[in-house]
Amino acid sequence: MDYQFFQDITGVISAKFSMDHEAIGYWLNEEVKNDLSLLDTIEENYEKLKGSENQWELIGHEYTLLLDDEEVMIKANQLSCETEGLEEGMSYYDNESVAFCGIDDFLLMLKDYRVFVIENR
């Protein structure tokens, strides 16, 4: 999972992620928006479920985060595509709407994001 954080001339911090993980960047930009207390909440809830079969869900305005002991899924709340009627071999492009990654990679990315936000305040 490749990603980049940047700050524009107005001071807004944004994230851009590689293909297959684009939804994570959109989630950071739309739901987190530099709110480090939200990162604390995510990390605290992960610690509570670590080693169990439980899951934790954070429903936002545009995206929902679902994490368990091994994996993270971020998906757009409006994600609902009918695949019937598509020609054979065709599919919807949904990389901007849903992404999966391992929990270790996700937590490392959150740490990098936190550092970037703090350094650029």
PADO-839493 format. One record per residue: residue number from 1; x, y, z of N, C-alpha, C, O in turn. Coordinates in pm, whole numbers, padded with zeros to 5 digits. Each point is the difference from the previous one (the first is absolute). Example, Ala and Ser with C-alpha at 12.3 -4.5 7.8 and 13.67 -1.06 7.14 Angstrom:
ATOM  gudo    n_xx    n_yy    n_zz   ca_xx   ca_yy   ca_zz    c_xx    c_yy    c_zz    o_xx    o_yy    o_zz
ATOM     1   01319  -00569   00780  -00089   00119   00000   00090   00120   00000   00104  -00002   00066
ATOM     2  -00139   00107  -00138   00082   00119   00006  -00077   00109   00073   00051   00111   00017
// end
This chain:
ATOM  gudo    n_xx    n_yy    n_zz   ca_xx   ca_yy   ca_zz    c_xx    c_yy    c_zz    o_xx    o_yy    o_zz
ATOM     1   00085  -00117   00000  -00085   00117   00000   00090   00124   00000   00073   00025   00096
ATOM     2  -00079   00050  -00203   00077   00123  -00011  -00092   00118   00026  -00115   00002  -00043
ATOM     3   00167   00096   00115  -00078   00119   00030   00091   00120   00014   00121  -00011   00020
ATOM     4  -00185   00127  -00031   00072   00127   00012  -00091   00098   00070  -00119   00009  -00030
ATOM     5   00175   00066   00125  -00072   00107   00066   00059   00132  -00048   00121   00011  -00022
ATOM     6  -00205   00087   00006   00047   00130  -00045  -00089   00109   00056  -00112  -00025   00044
ATOM     7   00164   00145  -00046  -00073   00116   00049  -00007   00103  -00111   00102   00033  -00060
ATOM     8  -00222   00018   00033  -00011   00099  -00107   00029   00140   00055   00029   00016   00119
ATOM     9  -00035   00084  -00205   00039   00135   00040  -00095   00062   00103   00034   00098   00066
ATOM    10  -00154  -00155  -00052  -00094   00050   00101   00018  -00070   00134  -00066   00035   00098
ATOM    11   00157  -00134  -00092   00026  -00071   00124  -00076  -00130   00017   00016  -00068   00101
ATOM    12  -00100   00033  -00197  -00078  -00123   00008   00090  -00120  -00027   00072  -00004  -00100
ATOM    13  -00077  -00092   00190   00078  -00124  -00016  -00086  -00103  -00069  -00116  -00021   00037
ATOM    14   00171  -00044  -00138  -00071  -00102  -00076   00088  -00123  -00016   00121   00003   00021
ATOM    15  -00188  -00112  -00058   00070  -00126  -00022  -00035  -00053  -00138  -00112   00018  -00049
ATOM    16   00208  -00082  -00012  -00021  -00066  -00128   00059  -00140   00011   00114  -00017   00044
ATOM    17  -00192  -00083  -00085   00041  -00140   00011   00005  -00066  -00136  -00065   00044  -00095
ATOM    18   00144  -00150   00087   00013  -00075  -00123  -00130  -00071  -00035  -00089  -00017   00083
ATOM    19   00081  -00024  -00209  -00116  -00073  -00048  -00023  -00121   00091   00095  -00058   00052
ATOM    20  -00217   00022  -00034  -00047  -00106   00090  -00010   00047   00144  -00060  -00068   00083
ATOM    21   00116   00184  -00051  -00009   00054   00136  -00050   00144   00000   00008   00069   00101
ATOM    22  -00059  -00024  -00213  -00044   00139  -00013  -00106   00038   00103  -00001   00113   00049
ATOM    23  -00086  -00207  -00015  -00107   00030   00096   00056   00038   00137  -00063   00075   00074
ATOM    24   00180  -00126  -00040   00062   00035   00128   00036   00149   00000  -00022   00069   00100
ATOM    25   00076  -00021  -00209   00032   00142  -00012  -00124   00086   00007  -00001   00103   00068
ATOM    26  -00104  -00144  -00137  -00124   00076   00005  -00058   00000   00141  -00052   00102   00046
ATOM    27   00062  -00215   00023  -00047  -00008   00139   00078   00098   00088  -00060   00073   00079
ATOM    28   00192  -00071  -00092   00080   00095   00078  -00042   00143  -00031  -00016   00081   00092
ATOM    29  -00002  -00050  -00218  -00033   00137  -00041  -00141   00042   00040  -00023   00115   00035
ATOM    30  -00071  -00208  -00039  -00140   00033   00026  -00042  -00022   00144  -00082   00077   00053
ATOM    31   00135  -00178   00012  -00047  -00035   00134   00096   00041   00111  -00044   00051   00103
ATOM    32   00172  -00070  -00122   00097   00029   00105   00032   00148   00004  -00006   00062   00106
ATOM    33   00041  -00004  -00220   00025   00144  -00012   00088   00054   00113  -00034   00098   00065
ATOM    34   00148  -00164  -00042   00100   00044   00099  -00047  -00016   00144   00066   00053   00090
ATOM    35  -00174  -00123  -00064  -00052  -00020   00136   00076  -00113   00067  -00035  -00117  -00014
ATOM    36   00140   00153   00087   00085  -00102   00063  -00073  -00074   00110   00038  -00113   00032
ATOM    37  -00141   00172   00028  -00077  -00072   00102  -00075  -00118  -00063  -00023  -00101   00067
ATOM    38  -00015   00114  -00193  -00065  -00111  -00070   00100  -00115  -00020  -00037  -00117   00010
ATOM    39   00162   00151  -00038   00104  -00103  -00013   00019  -00071   00134   00019  -00121   00004
ATOM    40  -00024   00198   00107   00010  -00060   00133  -00114  -00099   00023   00023  -00109   00051
ATOM    41  -00144   00148  -00088  -00118  -00087   00016   00017  -00130  -00078  -00030  -00107   00051
ATOM    42   00078   00118  -00173   00021  -00120  -00083   00103  -00091   00064  -00021  -00121   00011
ATOM    43   00133   00177   00032   00107  -00080   00060  -00046  -00064   00131   00034  -00115   00028
ATOM    44  -00110   00188   00054  -00052  -00053   00126  -00095  -00117  -00025   00007  -00101   00070
ATOM    45  -00095   00115  -00168  -00094  -00107  -00029   00070  -00121  -00061  -00042  -00114   00023
ATOM    46   00148   00137  -00099   00076  -00115  -00050   00064  -00075   00116  -00001  -00123   00002
ATOM    47   00056   00194   00095   00061  -00065   00116  -00101  -00086   00076   00035  -00105   00052
ATOM    48  -00160   00150  -00047  -00106  -00075   00070  -00035  -00130  -00072  -00033  -00099   00065
ATOM    49   00039   00099  -00197  -00041  -00120  -00074   00117  -00088  -00042  -00020  -00112  -00047
ATOM    50   00142   00162   00064   00119  -00076  -00042   00000  -00138   00066  -00023  -00014   00120
ATOM    51   00048  -00088  -00201   00005  -00136   00049  -00136  -00068   00011  -00009  -00115   00042
ATOM    52  -00096   00186  -00080  -00134  -00058   00005  -00056  -00012  -00142   00066   00036  -00098
ATOM    53  -00186  -00086   00091  -00067  -00011  -00130  -00098   00114  -00020  -00079  -00001  -00095
ATOM    54   00083   00099   00183  -00092   00113  -00008   00040   00096  -00110   00113   00000  -00049
ATOM    55  -00209   00083   00012   00022   00106  -00097  -00044   00132   00061  -00079   00003   00095
ATOM    56   00130   00105  -00151  -00042   00133   00043  -00030   00081  -00124   00072  -00008  -00100
ATOM    57  -00179   00086   00106  -00045   00077  -00115  -00013   00147   00038  -00051   00034   00107
ATOM    58   00098   00051  -00195  -00013   00144   00016  -00069   00053  -00125   00059   00004  -00108
ATOM    59  -00185   00037   00124  -00078   00049  -00112   00015   00151  -00008  -00033   00072   00095
ATOM    60   00082  -00024  -00207   00016   00144  -00022  -00106   00053  -00094  -00094  -00071  -00035
ATOM    61   00110   00196  -00005  -00096   00062  -00091   00007  -00061  -00139  -00103  -00025  -00063
ATOM    62   00225   00002   00015   00020  -00051  -00136   00053  -00143  -00005  -00033  -00076  -00091
ATOM    63   00115   00040   00191   00068  -00131   00000  -00015  -00068   00135  -00013   00065   00104
ATOM    64   00016  -00198  -00107  -00004  -00082   00120   00130  -00078   00010   00049  -00056  -00098
ATOM    65   00005   00054   00220   00122  -00076   00031  -00043  -00124   00078  -00076   00010   00096
ATOM    66   00125  -00125  -00138  -00026  -00125   00071   00134  -00068   00022   00075  -00026  -00094
ATOM    67  -00045  -00001   00221   00128  -00066   00025  -00018  -00118   00093  -00090  -00003   00084
ATOM    68   00177  -00094  -00101   00007  -00115   00088   00146  -00025   00034   00084   00088  -00022
ATOM    69  -00054  -00203   00074   00135  -00030   00047   00103  -00007  -00112   00120   00011   00025
ATOM    70  -00165  -00030  -00150   00093  -00022  -00110  -00013   00098  -00116   00098   00025  -00070
ATOM    71  -00217   00031   00050  -00025   00074  -00123  -00086   00124   00024  -00075   00008   00097
ATOM    72   00089   00087  -00187  -00080   00122   00001  -00072   00010  -00134   00057  -00027  -00105
ATOM    73  -00184   00067   00112  -00075   00028  -00122  -00056   00141   00014  -00056   00036   00104
ATOM    74   00071   00042  -00208  -00062   00131  -00008  -00087   00000  -00125   00046  -00034  -00109
ATOM    75  -00172   00072   00127  -00090   00001  -00116  -00090   00122   00005  -00036   00049   00106
ATOM    76   00002  -00003  -00224  -00092   00112  -00013  -00138  -00043   00049  -00045  -00111  -00029
ATOM    77  -00021   00198   00102  -00133  -00031   00052  -00102  -00015  -00111  -00101  -00068   00018
ATOM    78   00124   00130  -00132  -00093  -00007  -00112   00032  -00113  -00097  -00057  -00007  -00108
ATOM    79   00148  -00082   00148   00041  -00109  -00089  -00111  -00102  -00014  -00032  -00074   00094
ATOM    80  -00026   00070  -00211  -00098  -00103  -00032  -00012  -00002  -00152  -00066   00085  -00060
ATOM    81   00128  -00182   00001  -00001  -00009  -00146  -00069  -00128  -00043   00025  -00107   00055
ATOM    82  -00108   00120  -00152  -00062  -00117  -00061   00093  -00050  -00109   00034   00074  -00093
ATOM    83   00007  -00199   00103   00090  -00054  -00102  -00075  -00075  -00109   00057  -00035  -00103
ATOM    84  -00185   00010   00125  -00078  -00065  -00104  -00019   00098  -00115  -00019   00119   00023
ATOM    85   00023  -00167  -00141  -00019   00085  -00116   00129   00052  -00060  -00001   00059  -00107
ATOM    86   00112  -00081   00176   00128   00040  -00058   00043  -00105  -00102  -00026  -00119   00018
ATOM    87   00090   00165  -00122   00050  -00094  -00099   00107  -00088   00063   00066   00038   00097
ATOM    88  -00049  -00157  -00154   00100  -00094   00051   00139   00064  -00003   00039   00063  -00098
ATOM    89   00034  -00079   00206   00134   00056   00010   00003   00144   00049   00107   00056   00021
ATOM    90  -00223   00004  -00002  -00008   00138   00046  -00027   00000   00151  -00064  -00091   00053
ATOM    91   00114   00194   00015  -00028   00015   00143   00003   00148   00034   00053   00082  -00075
ATOM    92  -00111  -00051   00189   00004   00138   00047   00138   00030   00057   00063  -00085   00061
ATOM    93  -00018   00207  -00083   00124   00046   00061  -00037   00048   00140  -00070   00100   00015
ATOM    94   00118  -00171   00086  -00038   00037   00136   00120   00022   00091  -00015  -00001   00122
ATOM    95   00136   00023  -00179   00118   00021   00083  -00011   00125   00086   00065   00010   00104
ATOM    96  -00147   00085  -00146  -00019   00120   00079  -00106  -00021   00107  -00019   00086   00086
ATOM    97  -00048  -00199  -00090  -00112  -00025   00090   00028  -00104   00108  -00066   00001   00104
ATOM    98   00160  -00089  -00128   00029  -00104   00100   00148  -00036  -00006   00060  -00008  -00107
ATOM    99  -00003  -00015   00225   00141  -00040   00008   00020  -00090   00121  -00066   00016   00102
ATOM   100   00158  -00109  -00117   00038  -00091   00108   00150   00010   00022   00076   00022  -00095
ATOM   101  -00033  -00037   00219   00143  -00010   00027   00019  -00071   00133  -00093  -00009   00081
ATOM   102   00212  -00040  -00059   00033  -00066   00126   00003   00101   00114   00030   00118  -00020
ATOM   103  -00060  -00164   00139  -00007   00089   00116   00136   00063   00030   00006   00117   00038
ATOM   104   00103  -00192  -00053   00133   00056   00030   00034   00114  -00094   00051   00104   00043
ATOM   105  -00079  -00121  -00173   00025   00107  -00097  -00087   00121   00029   00044   00115  -00012
ATOM   106  -00168  -00140   00051  -00092   00109   00030   00047   00081   00121   00000   00123  -00004
ATOM   107   00038  -00192   00110   00047   00070   00120   00128   00077  -00026   00018   00109   00054
ATOM   108   00071  -00163  -00136   00122   00072  -00037  -00034   00126  -00080   00061   00105   00021
ATOM   109  -00157  -00116  -00111  -00042   00116  -00078  -00060   00106   00091   00027   00119  -00018
ATOM   110  -00109  -00160   00117  -00058   00097   00093   00109   00072   00079  -00011   00119   00026
ATOM   111   00115  -00193   00010   00112   00061   00072   00068   00105  -00089   00030   00111   00045
ATOM   112  -00004  -00147  -00171   00062   00093  -00094  -00089   00124  -00021   00050   00113  -00006
ATOM   113  -00180  -00135  -00004  -00095   00111  -00018   00004   00093   00121   00003   00122  -00014
ATOM   114  -00004  -00181   00133   00004   00078   00124   00126   00089   00003  -00008   00119   00031
ATOM   115   00123  -00179  -00063   00126   00075   00000  -00008   00115  -00101   00042   00111   00030
ATOM   116  -00094  -00138  -00149  -00011   00103  -00103  -00088   00115   00047   00034   00117  -00019
ATOM   117  -00148  -00150   00079  -00092   00104   00048   00066   00085   00107  -00007   00123  -00005
ATOM   118   00073  -00187   00102   00065   00073   00108   00110   00090  -00052   00013   00115   00042
ATOM   119   00067  -00166  -00135   00111   00077  -00055  -00045   00118  -00087   00075   00095  -00020
ATOM   120  -00198  -00102  -00031  -00046   00103  -00094  -00112   00087   00055  -00071   00066  -00076
ATOM   121   00055  -00066   00205  -00102   00087   00061   00049   00140   00008  -00072   00088   00047
// end
